[in-house]
Amino acid sequence: MMAMSGANDTPAEEPNVPERPLEEGQAEGKTAGKAEGRVQAEPVTEETGRQRLAAGLWPPRVSRAQLIVALLLFVLGLGLAIQVRSNSDSSALRGARQEDLVRILDELDGRTKRLEDEKQRLEDQRRELESSSNQAEEARRQTVEKERQLGILAGTVAAQGPGITLKITDPTGQVQSDQLLDTLQELRAAGAEAIQINGVRIVAGSYFSDENGGVGIDGKKITQPYEFKVIGKPQDLEPALNIPGGVVQTLEKEQATVAVTRSAKIVVDALRAAKQPDYARSSSG
């Protein structure tokens, strides 16, 4: 009985069954089951070349040394631009003949001398007023002289003196108002004191306009030939018109004929009516 009982208590050994390899589908399911509890990683997006370029350029990373170099390059470029412009401006004189350059220098000397003479005249007037025993009479005399000068400038009185006559013949009708205005400005710069063109007195407020078959001056139409009567120093007026690239050469390019004649006596007798100001009054007295 005891022997039988012992035999029954011993557990029976399980048969050794060889393990079969998992099929492909089962292996993948098992792997997926293990990864279910894990946090899946976000997909990595590969940057394009344009995005990398933009990220490298912005925001800009500029050092202090780079800023200094950029500033120096800017200053150098500005200096070169100014130098080139200065050289281009003087190119017209670089090709001028020696006699033309001498004439230009003489004209500049003449302008300087006129300014010095005006300065000396004003200083003489001041000394006369300070030293005159009858200052009231001297002041009255200078006032009359100043009134005469202002009348000449305003065109309300006639004037005469040395000067030149400039005649522009334009058979093709190519001369425009702006070219006559340039001529007037050149004469004024050379020291012209009184000017009339075809019987029209020129004053500070004169204006030019293009008209059919001619040119308008202060609303009055004139036609060619255009005759300038100019009072001033002939030795300054004539060279100013004949400088290289000046008035005469410009007009001749338009097929116009220019004649300049010096004279010891030029009469400018075209007058303008004195205009009474509406609001301005003298502050003296």
FENFEN-V809885 format. One record per residue. N is the residue number from 1. RES is the residue in three letters. SS is DSSP state (@ for helix, = for strand, . for the rest). PSI is psi in degrees with one decimal (NA if undefined). OMEGA is omega as a letter, one per 20 degrees, with the letter a starting at -180 (NA if undefined). Layout:
n=N res=RES ss=SS psi=PSI omega=OMEGA
n=N res=RES ss=SS psi=PSI omega=OMEGA
This chain:
n=1 res=MET ss=. psi=-43.9 omega=r
n=2 res=MET ss=@ psi=-43.3 omega=a
n=3 res=ALA ss=@ psi=-38.7 omega=a
n=4 res=MET ss=@ psi=-39.6 omega=a
n=5 res=SER ss=@ psi=-38.7 omega=a
n=6 res=GLY ss=@ psi=-37.3 omega=a
n=7 res=ALA ss=@ psi=-33.8 omega=a
n=8 res=ASN ss=@ psi=-29.8 omega=a
n=9 res=ASP ss=@ psi=-23.4 omega=a
n=10 res=THR ss=. psi=121.8 omega=a
n=11 res=PRO ss=. psi=143.1 omega=a
n=12 res=ALA ss=. psi=134.4 omega=a
n=13 res=GLU ss=. psi=134.3 omega=r
n=14 res=GLU ss=. psi=143.0 omega=a
n=15 res=PRO ss=. psi=142.2 omega=r
n=16 res=ASN ss=. psi=100.1 omega=a
n=17 res=VAL ss=. psi=121.7 omega=a
n=18 res=PRO ss=. psi=139.2 omega=a
n=19 res=GLU ss=. psi=136.7 omega=r
n=20 res=ARG ss=. psi=141.7 omega=r
n=21 res=PRO ss=. psi=143.4 omega=r
n=22 res=LEU ss=. psi=142.7 omega=r
n=23 res=GLU ss=. psi=167.3 omega=a
n=24 res=GLU ss=@ psi=-42.7 omega=a
n=25 res=GLY ss=@ psi=-38.6 omega=r
n=26 res=GLN ss=@ psi=-36.7 omega=r
n=27 res=ALA ss=@ psi=-41.7 omega=a
n=28 res=GLU ss=@ psi=-38.7 omega=r
n=29 res=GLY ss=@ psi=-37.9 omega=r
n=30 res=LYS ss=@ psi=-41.9 omega=r
n=31 res=THR ss=@ psi=-42.0 omega=r
n=32 res=ALA ss=@ psi=-35.7 omega=r
n=33 res=GLY ss=@ psi=-34.8 omega=r
n=34 res=LYS ss=@ psi=-30.3 omega=a
n=35 res=ALA ss=. psi=-0.1 omega=a
n=36 res=GLU ss=. psi=-38.2 omega=a
n=37 res=GLY ss=. psi=-5.8 omega=a
n=38 res=ARG ss=. psi=155.9 omega=r
n=39 res=VAL ss=. psi=120.5 omega=a
n=40 res=GLN ss=. psi=136.6 omega=a
n=41 res=ALA ss=. psi=143.6 omega=r
n=42 res=GLU ss=. psi=146.0 omega=r
n=43 res=PRO ss=. psi=140.3 omega=a
n=44 res=VAL ss=. psi=122.4 omega=r
n=45 res=THR ss=. psi=127.4 omega=a
n=46 res=GLU ss=. psi=128.9 omega=a
n=47 res=GLU ss=. psi=142.2 omega=r
n=48 res=THR ss=. psi=169.0 omega=r
n=49 res=GLY ss=@ psi=-36.4 omega=r
n=50 res=ARG ss=@ psi=-39.5 omega=r
n=51 res=GLN ss=@ psi=-40.0 omega=r
n=52 res=ARG ss=@ psi=-38.0 omega=r
n=53 res=LEU ss=@ psi=-43.6 omega=r
n=54 res=ALA ss=@ psi=-40.0 omega=r
n=55 res=ALA ss=@ psi=-30.2 omega=r
n=56 res=GLY ss=@ psi=-26.0 omega=a
n=57 res=LEU ss=@ psi=-27.9 omega=a
n=58 res=TRP ss=. psi=131.4 omega=j
n=59 res=PRO ss=. psi=147.6 omega=a
n=60 res=PRO ss=. psi=140.7 omega=r
n=61 res=ARG ss=. psi=95.3 omega=a
n=62 res=VAL ss=. psi=129.6 omega=r
n=63 res=SER ss=. psi=169.5 omega=r
n=64 res=ARG ss=@ psi=-37.3 omega=r
n=65 res=ALA ss=@ psi=-39.7 omega=r
n=66 res=GLN ss=@ psi=-39.1 omega=r
n=67 res=LEU ss=@ psi=-41.8 omega=r
n=68 res=ILE ss=@ psi=-43.1 omega=r
n=69 res=VAL ss=@ psi=-42.5 omega=r
n=70 res=ALA ss=@ psi=-40.8 omega=r
n=71 res=LEU ss=@ psi=-42.0 omega=r
n=72 res=LEU ss=@ psi=-39.7 omega=r
n=73 res=LEU ss=@ psi=-38.3 omega=r
n=74 res=PHE ss=@ psi=-45.6 omega=r
n=75 res=VAL ss=@ psi=-40.6 omega=r
n=76 res=LEU ss=@ psi=-43.4 omega=r
n=77 res=GLY ss=@ psi=-39.5 omega=r
n=78 res=LEU ss=@ psi=-41.4 omega=r
n=79 res=GLY ss=@ psi=-40.5 omega=r
n=80 res=LEU ss=@ psi=-39.8 omega=r
n=81 res=ALA ss=@ psi=-42.9 omega=r
n=82 res=ILE ss=@ psi=-40.0 omega=a
n=83 res=GLN ss=@ psi=-42.3 omega=r
n=84 res=VAL ss=@ psi=-42.5 omega=r
n=85 res=ARG ss=@ psi=-40.7 omega=r
n=86 res=SER ss=@ psi=-40.1 omega=r
n=87 res=ASN ss=@ psi=-38.6 omega=r
n=88 res=SER ss=@ psi=-34.4 omega=r
n=89 res=ASP ss=@ psi=-32.7 omega=a
n=90 res=SER ss=. psi=3.6 omega=a
n=91 res=SER ss=@ psi=-31.5 omega=a
n=92 res=ALA ss=@ psi=-39.3 omega=r
n=93 res=LEU ss=@ psi=-24.5 omega=a
n=94 res=ARG ss=@ psi=-32.2 omega=a
n=95 res=GLY ss=. psi=5.7 omega=a
n=96 res=ALA ss=. psi=154.3 omega=r
n=97 res=ARG ss=. psi=164.4 omega=a
n=98 res=GLN ss=@ psi=-40.8 omega=a
n=99 res=GLU ss=@ psi=-30.8 omega=r
n=100 res=ASP ss=@ psi=-40.2 omega=r
n=101 res=LEU ss=@ psi=-39.2 omega=r
n=102 res=VAL ss=@ psi=-39.0 omega=r
n=103 res=ARG ss=@ psi=-38.8 omega=r
n=104 res=ILE ss=@ psi=-42.1 omega=r
n=105 res=LEU ss=@ psi=-39.1 omega=r
n=106 res=ASP ss=@ psi=-39.2 omega=r
n=107 res=GLU ss=@ psi=-41.4 omega=r
n=108 res=LEU ss=@ psi=-40.1 omega=r
n=109 res=ASP ss=@ psi=-38.7 omega=r
n=110 res=GLY ss=@ psi=-41.6 omega=r
n=111 res=ARG ss=@ psi=-40.8 omega=r
n=112 res=THR ss=@ psi=-40.4 omega=a
n=113 res=LYS ss=@ psi=-38.7 omega=r
n=114 res=ARG ss=@ psi=-40.2 omega=r
n=115 res=LEU ss=@ psi=-39.6 omega=r
n=116 res=GLU ss=@ psi=-38.9 omega=r
n=117 res=ASP ss=@ psi=-40.4 omega=r
n=118 res=GLU ss=@ psi=-40.8 omega=r
n=119 res=LYS ss=@ psi=-43.0 omega=a
n=120 res=GLN ss=@ psi=-38.5 omega=r
n=121 res=ARG ss=@ psi=-42.2 omega=r
n=122 res=LEU ss=@ psi=-37.1 omega=r
n=123 res=GLU ss=@ psi=-37.9 omega=r
n=124 res=ASP ss=@ psi=-40.3 omega=r
n=125 res=GLN ss=@ psi=-40.3 omega=r
n=126 res=ARG ss=@ psi=-42.4 omega=r
n=127 res=ARG ss=@ psi=-37.5 omega=r
n=128 res=GLU ss=@ psi=-39.6 omega=r
n=129 res=LEU ss=@ psi=-35.4 omega=a
n=130 res=GLU ss=@ psi=-33.3 omega=a
n=131 res=SER ss=@ psi=-11.4 omega=a
n=132 res=SER ss=. psi=138.5 omega=r
n=133 res=SER ss=. psi=-29.7 omega=r
n=134 res=ASN ss=. psi=81.7 omega=a
n=135 res=GLN ss=@ psi=-31.5 omega=a
n=136 res=ALA ss=@ psi=-43.3 omega=r
n=137 res=GLU ss=@ psi=-40.8 omega=r
n=138 res=GLU ss=@ psi=-40.7 omega=r
n=139 res=ALA ss=@ psi=-37.0 omega=r
n=140 res=ARG ss=@ psi=-42.4 omega=r
n=141 res=ARG ss=@ psi=-43.7 omega=r
n=142 res=GLN ss=@ psi=-32.3 omega=r
n=143 res=THR ss=@ psi=-41.6 omega=r
n=144 res=VAL ss=@ psi=-42.4 omega=r
n=145 res=GLU ss=@ psi=-40.2 omega=r
n=146 res=LYS ss=@ psi=-37.0 omega=r
n=147 res=GLU ss=@ psi=-39.7 omega=r
n=148 res=ARG ss=@ psi=-42.4 omega=r
n=149 res=GLN ss=@ psi=-41.8 omega=r
n=150 res=LEU ss=@ psi=-33.6 omega=r
n=151 res=GLY ss=@ psi=-37.8 omega=r
n=152 res=ILE ss=@ psi=-44.3 omega=r
n=153 res=LEU ss=@ psi=-35.6 omega=a
n=154 res=ALA ss=@ psi=-10.3 omega=r
n=155 res=GLY ss=. psi=16.0 omega=a
n=156 res=THR ss=. psi=-11.0 omega=r
n=157 res=VAL ss=. psi=153.8 omega=r
n=158 res=ALA ss=. psi=160.9 omega=a
n=159 res=ALA ss== psi=153.7 omega=r
n=160 res=GLN ss== psi=155.8 omega=a
n=161 res=GLY ss== psi=-179.8 omega=r
n=162 res=PRO ss== psi=156.1 omega=r
n=163 res=GLY ss== psi=-151.0 omega=a
n=164 res=ILE ss== psi=161.2 omega=r
n=165 res=THR ss== psi=124.7 omega=r
n=166 res=LEU ss== psi=120.3 omega=a
n=167 res=LYS ss== psi=122.8 omega=a
n=168 res=ILE ss== psi=114.5 omega=r
n=169 res=THR ss== psi=126.0 omega=a
n=170 res=ASP ss=. psi=76.6 omega=a
n=171 res=PRO ss=. psi=-25.8 omega=a
n=172 res=THR ss=. psi=-7.0 omega=r
n=173 res=GLY ss=. psi=31.4 omega=a
n=174 res=GLN ss=. psi=-15.9 omega=a
n=175 res=VAL ss=. psi=126.6 omega=a
n=176 res=GLN ss=. psi=172.7 omega=a
n=177 res=SER ss=@ psi=-35.5 omega=a
n=178 res=ASP ss=@ psi=-29.3 omega=r
n=179 res=GLN ss=@ psi=-36.2 omega=r
n=180 res=LEU ss=@ psi=-36.1 omega=r
n=181 res=LEU ss=@ psi=-40.6 omega=r
n=182 res=ASP ss=@ psi=-39.3 omega=r
n=183 res=THR ss=@ psi=-44.0 omega=r
n=184 res=LEU ss=@ psi=-43.7 omega=a
n=185 res=GLN ss=@ psi=-37.4 omega=r
n=186 res=GLU ss=@ psi=-39.0 omega=r
n=187 res=LEU ss=@ psi=-41.2 omega=r
n=188 res=ARG ss=@ psi=-41.4 omega=r
n=189 res=ALA ss=@ psi=-25.9 omega=r
n=190 res=ALA ss=. psi=0.1 omega=r
n=191 res=GLY ss=. psi=17.9 omega=r
n=192 res=ALA ss=. psi=134.8 omega=a
n=193 res=GLU ss=. psi=-27.8 omega=r
n=194 res=ALA ss== psi=136.0 omega=a
n=195 res=ILE ss== psi=139.9 omega=r
n=196 res=GLN ss== psi=145.2 omega=a
n=197 res=ILE ss== psi=117.0 omega=r
n=198 res=ASN ss=. psi=42.7 omega=r
n=199 res=GLY ss=. psi=8.3 omega=r
n=200 res=VAL ss== psi=121.2 omega=a
n=201 res=ARG ss== psi=132.4 omega=a
n=202 res=ILE ss== psi=128.9 omega=r
n=203 res=VAL ss=. psi=-176.1 omega=a
n=204 res=ALA ss=. psi=-33.4 omega=a
n=205 res=GLY ss=. psi=12.8 omega=a
n=206 res=SER ss=. psi=145.5 omega=r
n=207 res=TYR ss=. psi=155.0 omega=a
n=208 res=PHE ss== psi=148.7 omega=r
n=209 res=SER ss== psi=153.0 omega=r
n=210 res=ASP ss== psi=130.7 omega=r
n=211 res=GLU ss== psi=158.6 omega=r
n=212 res=ASN ss=. psi=111.8 omega=r
n=213 res=GLY ss=. psi=13.4 omega=r
n=214 res=GLY ss== psi=-156.8 omega=a
n=215 res=VAL ss== psi=141.2 omega=r
n=216 res=GLY ss== psi=134.4 omega=r
n=217 res=ILE ss== psi=115.3 omega=a
n=218 res=ASP ss=. psi=37.8 omega=r
n=219 res=GLY ss=. psi=-2.2 omega=r
n=220 res=LYS ss== psi=127.4 omega=a
n=221 res=LYS ss== psi=132.7 omega=r
n=222 res=ILE ss== psi=155.3 omega=a
n=223 res=THR ss=. psi=164.1 omega=r
n=224 res=GLN ss=. psi=151.8 omega=j
n=225 res=PRO ss=. psi=143.9 omega=a
n=226 res=TYR ss== psi=119.6 omega=a
n=227 res=GLU ss== psi=117.4 omega=r
n=228 res=PHE ss== psi=126.4 omega=r
n=229 res=LYS ss== psi=117.8 omega=a
n=230 res=VAL ss== psi=127.4 omega=r
n=231 res=ILE ss== psi=129.0 omega=a
n=232 res=GLY ss=. psi=-170.8 omega=r
n=233 res=LYS ss=. psi=114.2 omega=a
n=234 res=PRO ss=@ psi=-33.6 omega=a
n=235 res=GLN ss=@ psi=-18.1 omega=r
n=236 res=ASP ss=@ psi=-35.8 omega=a
n=237 res=LEU ss=@ psi=-48.0 omega=a
n=238 res=GLU ss=@ psi=-48.0 omega=r
n=239 res=PRO ss=@ psi=-30.8 omega=a
n=240 res=ALA ss=@ psi=-29.5 omega=r
n=241 res=LEU ss=@ psi=-21.0 omega=a
n=242 res=ASN ss=. psi=11.9 omega=r
n=243 res=ILE ss=. psi=154.4 omega=a
n=244 res=PRO ss=. psi=130.5 omega=a
n=245 res=GLY ss=. psi=12.2 omega=a
n=246 res=GLY ss=. psi=-154.4 omega=a
n=247 res=VAL ss=@ psi=-49.2 omega=a
n=248 res=VAL ss=@ psi=-46.9 omega=a
n=249 res=GLN ss=@ psi=-38.1 omega=r
n=250 res=THR ss=@ psi=-43.1 omega=r
n=251 res=LEU ss=@ psi=-36.9 omega=r
n=252 res=GLU ss=@ psi=-28.8 omega=r
n=253 res=LYS ss=@ psi=-24.2 omega=r
n=254 res=GLU ss=. psi=17.7 omega=r
n=255 res=GLN ss=. psi=24.1 omega=r
n=256 res=ALA ss=. psi=155.4 omega=r
n=257 res=THR ss== psi=130.4 omega=a
n=258 res=VAL ss== psi=130.6 omega=r
n=259 res=ALA ss== psi=127.8 omega=r
n=260 res=VAL ss== psi=126.9 omega=a
n=261 res=THR ss== psi=126.1 omega=r
n=262 res=ARG ss== psi=149.9 omega=a
n=263 res=SER ss== psi=145.6 omega=r
n=264 res=ALA ss== psi=-17.7 omega=r
n=265 res=LYS ss== psi=114.5 omega=r
n=266 res=ILE ss== psi=130.5 omega=r
n=267 res=VAL ss== psi=122.3 omega=r
n=268 res=VAL ss== psi=100.8 omega=a
n=269 res=ASP ss=. psi=3.0 omega=r
n=270 res=ALA ss=. psi=129.7 omega=a
n=271 res=LEU ss=. psi=158.6 omega=r
n=272 res=ARG ss=. psi=144.2 omega=r
n=273 res=ALA ss=. psi=137.7 omega=r
n=274 res=ALA ss=. psi=129.5 omega=a
n=275 res=LYS ss=. psi=124.6 omega=r
n=276 res=GLN ss=. psi=123.8 omega=r
n=277 res=PRO ss=. psi=145.5 omega=a
n=278 res=ASP ss=. psi=-34.1 omega=a
n=279 res=TYR ss=. psi=-31.8 omega=a
n=280 res=ALA ss=. psi=136.6 omega=r
n=281 res=ARG ss=. psi=156.1 omega=r
n=282 res=SER ss=. psi=140.7 omega=a
n=283 res=SER ss=. psi=-4.7 omega=a
n=284 res=SER ss=. psi=149.9 omega=r
n=285 res=GLY ss=. psi=NA omega=NA
